[in-house]
């Protein structure tokens, strides 16, 4: 039989489960970006040495970004778990998410330039 947790206990459990879903979503995002980087490095049309280098730079940046998202997701989950345990419910900064978004925009512009050159 399940033990009665009370309202606060149930709220904390729901918040922890939400943090786990968020962690899982970040991992899926990182895997997709990493896979996209590997695909771009091997699938973009190569018309010369410059195109070859640019394709591999774009692929490498995406692989690095995917790996960075893995690290960010682990740090974010551990931070959330620690805050729940301590009762600290302050918001975290969006600096890392903003940097990842900016990197994706730069990579998207490089891909656009590379494809329609």
C-alpha positions, 0 to 999 in steps of 0.5 A, a space after each residue: 500500500 502506498 504511504 500518504 505523502 501529504 500535499 507538500 510531498 506530492 508536490 515535491 514528487 511531481 516537481 522531481 518527475 517534471 525535472 526527470 522529464 526535462 532531463 530526458 528531453 535535453 538528452 533527446 535534443 543532444 542526441 538529435 543535434 549530435 546525430 545531425 552533426 554526424 550526418 551533415 559532416 558526411 552528407 553535405 555536397 562537397 564541391 571542393 576542399 573548402 566545402 569539405 572543410 566547412 562541412 566538417 567544421 559545421 558537423 564538428 560544431 554540432 557534435 560539440 554542441 550535442 555533447 555540451 547539451 548532455 553536460 548541461 542536462 546533467 548539471 541542470 538535473 542535479 541542481 534541480 534535485 539539490 534545490 528540491 532537497 534544500 527547499 530552494 525554489 529560486 529560478 536559474 539563469 538562462 545564460 547556458 540556454 541562450 549560448 546554445 541557441 546562439 550557437 545553433 543560429 550561427 550553425 544554421 546560418 553556416 549551413 544556409 550559406 554552404 548549401 545555397 552558395 
